[in-house]
């Protein structure tokens, strides 16, 4: 078990780098609080999803830097980075299995992109 974990998550052109450390449950995205960065309740729940599944709400502080893509792609990249970090910080194969059963994209990156416009 590590004290500090750095992991990345990707979705389309969005890239998120998450730092997870034991703490009181503070979630910061691009140096802003989660509520001020994401103003949509559904997207906030998607960011918190890995913490809820891992039963780790209030146990870890999460700091994320994210860039590229739209808001939904950024949220998907953030949740992937958080899930990967939680798996590494806990060292639990059972948690990884639980994430994959719930939603495989929490651990495995989706490599699909928008297809480029065809000429003519």
Phi and psi restraints in degrees (value plus and minus 20) as a CYANA .aco file:
   2 UNK   PHI    -116.5   -76.5
   2 UNK   PSI     140.1   180.1
   3 UNK   PHI    -107.1   -67.1
   3 UNK   PSI     -51.8   -11.8
   4 UNK   PHI    -158.2  -118.2
   4 UNK   PSI     111.3   151.3
   5 UNK   PHI    -149.2  -109.2
   5 UNK   PSI     114.0   154.0
   6 UNK   PHI    -136.4   -96.4
   6 UNK   PSI     103.2   143.2
   7 UNK   PHI    -159.9  -119.9
   7 UNK   PSI     137.3   177.3
   8 UNK   PHI    -134.5   -94.5
   8 UNK   PSI     135.5   175.5
   9 UNK   PHI    -156.4  -116.4
   9 UNK   PSI     126.3   166.3
  10 UNK   PHI    -153.7  -113.7
  10 UNK   PSI     125.9   165.9
  11 UNK   PHI    -173.4  -133.4
  11 UNK   PSI      99.3   139.3
  12 UNK   PHI      32.4    72.4
  12 UNK   PSI    -137.1   -97.1
  13 UNK   PHI    -122.1   -82.1
  13 UNK   PSI     -15.6    24.4
  14 UNK   PHI    -106.1   -66.1
  14 UNK   PSI     115.7   155.7
  15 UNK   PHI    -148.3  -108.3
  15 UNK   PSI     108.0   148.0
  16 UNK   PHI    -140.2  -100.2
  16 UNK   PSI     115.1   155.1
  17 UNK   PHI    -136.8   -96.8
  17 UNK   PSI      96.0   136.0
  18 UNK   PHI    -128.1   -88.1
  18 UNK   PSI     118.9   158.9
  19 UNK   PHI    -135.3   -95.3
  19 UNK   PSI     101.5   141.5
  20 UNK   PHI    -138.7   -98.7
  20 UNK   PSI     110.7   150.7
  21 UNK   PHI    -162.6  -122.6
  21 UNK   PSI     130.7   170.7
  22 UNK   PHI     -79.3   -39.3
  22 UNK   PSI     118.4   158.4
  23 UNK   PHI    -192.7  -152.7
  23 UNK   PSI    -166.0  -126.0
  24 UNK   PHI    -130.6   -90.6
  24 UNK   PSI     -11.0    29.0
  25 UNK   PHI      77.1   117.1
  25 UNK   PSI       0.1    40.1
  26 UNK   PHI    -100.4   -60.4
  26 UNK   PSI     110.6   150.6
  27 UNK   PHI    -135.9   -95.9
  27 UNK   PSI      96.6   136.6
  28 UNK   PHI    -137.4   -97.4
  28 UNK   PSI     112.5   152.5
  29 UNK   PHI    -144.3  -104.3
  29 UNK   PSI     101.3   141.3
  30 UNK   PHI      29.2    69.2
  30 UNK   PSI      26.9    66.9
  31 UNK   PHI      40.3    80.3
  31 UNK   PSI       5.8    45.8
  32 UNK   PHI    -146.6  -106.6
  32 UNK   PSI     132.1   172.1
  33 UNK   PHI     -86.1   -46.1
  33 UNK   PSI     132.0   172.0
  34 UNK   PHI     -75.2   -35.2
  34 UNK   PSI     -63.3   -23.3
  35 UNK   PHI     -86.0   -46.0
  35 UNK   PSI     -52.6   -12.6
  36 UNK   PHI    -103.1   -63.1
  36 UNK   PSI     -44.7    -4.7
  37 UNK   PHI    -101.4   -61.4
  37 UNK   PSI     -64.7   -24.7
  38 UNK   PHI    -132.1   -92.1
  38 UNK   PSI      95.1   135.1
  39 UNK   PHI    -116.2   -76.2
  39 UNK   PSI     -14.2    25.8
  40 UNK   PHI    -126.4   -86.4
  40 UNK   PSI     107.7   147.7
  41 UNK   PHI     -82.0   -42.0
  41 UNK   PSI     -59.5   -19.5
  42 UNK   PHI     -85.2   -45.2
  42 UNK   PSI     -61.8   -21.8
  43 UNK   PHI     -88.6   -48.6
  43 UNK   PSI     -53.5   -13.5
  44 UNK   PHI     -83.4   -43.4
  44 UNK   PSI     -60.6   -20.6
  45 UNK   PHI     -86.5   -46.5
  45 UNK   PSI     -55.1   -15.1
  46 UNK   PHI     -85.6   -45.6
  46 UNK   PSI     -54.8   -14.8
  47 UNK   PHI     -87.8   -47.8
  47 UNK   PSI     -59.5   -19.5
  48 UNK   PHI    -100.3   -60.3
  48 UNK   PSI     -31.1     8.9
  49 UNK   PHI     -70.1   -30.1
  49 UNK   PSI     -70.1   -30.1
  50 UNK   PHI     -81.8   -41.8
  50 UNK   PSI     -55.8   -15.8
  51 UNK   PHI     -88.0   -48.0
  51 UNK   PSI     -57.6   -17.6
  52 UNK   PHI     -88.6   -48.6
  52 UNK   PSI     -63.7   -23.7
  53 UNK   PHI     -84.1   -44.1
  53 UNK   PSI     -58.8   -18.8
  54 UNK   PHI    -102.0   -62.0
  54 UNK   PSI     -21.4    18.6
  55 UNK   PHI      36.1    76.1
  55 UNK   PSI      24.1    64.1
  56 UNK   PHI    -140.8  -100.8
  56 UNK   PSI       0.5    40.5
  57 UNK   PHI     -88.2   -48.2
  57 UNK   PSI     104.6   144.6
  58 UNK   PHI      66.7   106.7
  58 UNK   PSI     -17.1    22.9
  59 UNK   PHI    -124.9   -84.9
  59 UNK   PSI     -43.3    -3.3
  60 UNK   PHI    -150.4  -110.4
  60 UNK   PSI     122.4   162.4
  61 UNK   PHI    -112.1   -72.1
  61 UNK   PSI     115.0   155.0
  62 UNK   PHI    -140.9  -100.9
  62 UNK   PSI     108.9   148.9
  63 UNK   PHI    -145.0  -105.0
  63 UNK   PSI     101.9   141.9
  64 UNK   PHI    -144.2  -104.2
  64 UNK   PSI     116.1   156.1
  65 UNK   PHI    -131.7   -91.7
  65 UNK   PSI     105.7   145.7
  66 UNK   PHI    -155.2  -115.2
  66 UNK   PSI     123.4   163.4
  67 UNK   PHI    -170.0  -130.0
  67 UNK   PSI     140.5   180.5
  68 UNK   PHI      62.3   102.3
  68 UNK   PSI     138.6   178.6
  69 UNK   PHI      51.0    91.0
  69 UNK   PSI    -193.7  -153.7
  70 UNK   PHI    -115.7   -75.7
  70 UNK   PSI    -196.5  -156.5
  71 UNK   PHI     -85.3   -45.3
  71 UNK   PSI     -61.5   -21.5
  72 UNK   PHI     -88.0   -48.0
  72 UNK   PSI     -60.9   -20.9
  73 UNK   PHI     -84.5   -44.5
  73 UNK   PSI     -58.2   -18.2
  74 UNK   PHI     -84.5   -44.5
  74 UNK   PSI     -60.8   -20.8
  75 UNK   PHI     -84.3   -44.3
  75 UNK   PSI     -61.6   -21.6
  76 UNK   PHI     -84.9   -44.9
  76 UNK   PSI     -57.6   -17.6
  77 UNK   PHI     -87.3   -47.3
  77 UNK   PSI     -58.9   -18.9
  78 UNK   PHI     -84.2   -44.2
  78 UNK   PSI     -66.7   -26.7
  79 UNK   PHI     -86.3   -46.3
  79 UNK   PSI     -53.0   -13.0
  80 UNK   PHI     -87.3   -47.3
  80 UNK   PSI     -62.5   -22.5
  81 UNK   PHI     -84.5   -44.5
  81 UNK   PSI     -60.5   -20.5
  82 UNK   PHI     -85.7   -45.7
  82 UNK   PSI     -63.8   -23.8
  83 UNK   PHI     -82.7   -42.7
  83 UNK   PSI     -64.1   -24.1
  84 UNK   PHI     -82.7   -42.7
  84 UNK   PSI     -59.0   -19.0
  85 UNK   PHI     -85.8   -45.8
  85 UNK   PSI     -61.6   -21.6
  86 UNK   PHI     -84.3   -44.3
  86 UNK   PSI     -58.8   -18.8
  87 UNK   PHI     -82.7   -42.7
  87 UNK   PSI     -61.6   -21.6
  88 UNK   PHI     -93.7   -53.7
  88 UNK   PSI     -59.6   -19.6
  89 UNK   PHI     -90.7   -50.7
  89 UNK   PSI     -51.2   -11.2
  90 UNK   PHI    -107.3   -67.3
  90 UNK   PSI     -45.0    -5.0
  91 UNK   PHI      48.6    88.6
  91 UNK   PSI       6.1    46.1
  92 UNK   PHI    -123.0   -83.0
  92 UNK   PSI      99.3   139.3
  93 UNK   PHI     -92.6   -52.6
  93 UNK   PSI     -48.6    -8.6
  94 UNK   PHI     -87.1   -47.1
  94 UNK   PSI     -57.4   -17.4
  95 UNK   PHI     -86.3   -46.3
  95 UNK   PSI     -62.1   -22.1
  96 UNK   PHI     -80.1   -40.1
  96 UNK   PSI     -62.7   -22.7
  97 UNK   PHI     -83.1   -43.1
  97 UNK   PSI     -59.8   -19.8
  98 UNK   PHI     -84.8   -44.8
  98 UNK   PSI     -60.8   -20.8
  99 UNK   PHI     -82.9   -42.9
  99 UNK   PSI     -64.2   -24.2
 100 UNK   PHI     -85.9   -45.9
 100 UNK   PSI     -58.6   -18.6
 101 UNK   PHI     -86.7   -46.7
 101 UNK   PSI     -57.8   -17.8
 102 UNK   PHI     -91.9   -51.9
 102 UNK   PSI     -74.9   -34.9
 103 UNK   PHI    -177.9  -137.9
 103 UNK   PSI      92.9   132.9
 104 UNK   PHI     -81.0   -41.0
 104 UNK   PSI     -47.5    -7.5
 105 UNK   PHI     -91.0   -51.0
 105 UNK   PSI     -28.0    12.0
 106 UNK   PHI     -89.0   -49.0
 106 UNK   PSI     -48.2    -8.2
 107 UNK   PHI    -132.8   -92.8
 107 UNK   PSI     -63.5   -23.5
 108 UNK   PHI    -118.9   -78.9
 108 UNK   PSI     109.3   149.3
 109 UNK   PHI     -91.3   -51.3
 109 UNK   PSI     121.6   161.6
 110 UNK   PHI    -111.0   -71.0
 110 UNK   PSI      95.2   135.2
 111 UNK   PHI    -108.8   -68.8
 111 UNK   PSI     -14.4    25.6
 112 UNK   PHI     -93.4   -53.4
 112 UNK   PSI     122.7   162.7
 113 UNK   PHI    -148.0  -108.0
 113 UNK   PSI     144.0   184.0
 114 UNK   PHI     -85.5   -45.5
 114 UNK   PSI     113.5   153.5
 115 UNK   PHI     -93.0   -53.0
 115 UNK   PSI     118.0   158.0
 116 UNK   PHI     -88.8   -48.8
 116 UNK   PSI     132.8   172.8
 117 UNK   PHI     -85.8   -45.8
 117 UNK   PSI     116.0   156.0
 118 UNK   PHI    -100.6   -60.6
 118 UNK   PSI     125.7   165.7
 119 UNK   PHI     -90.7   -50.7
 119 UNK   PSI     133.9   173.9
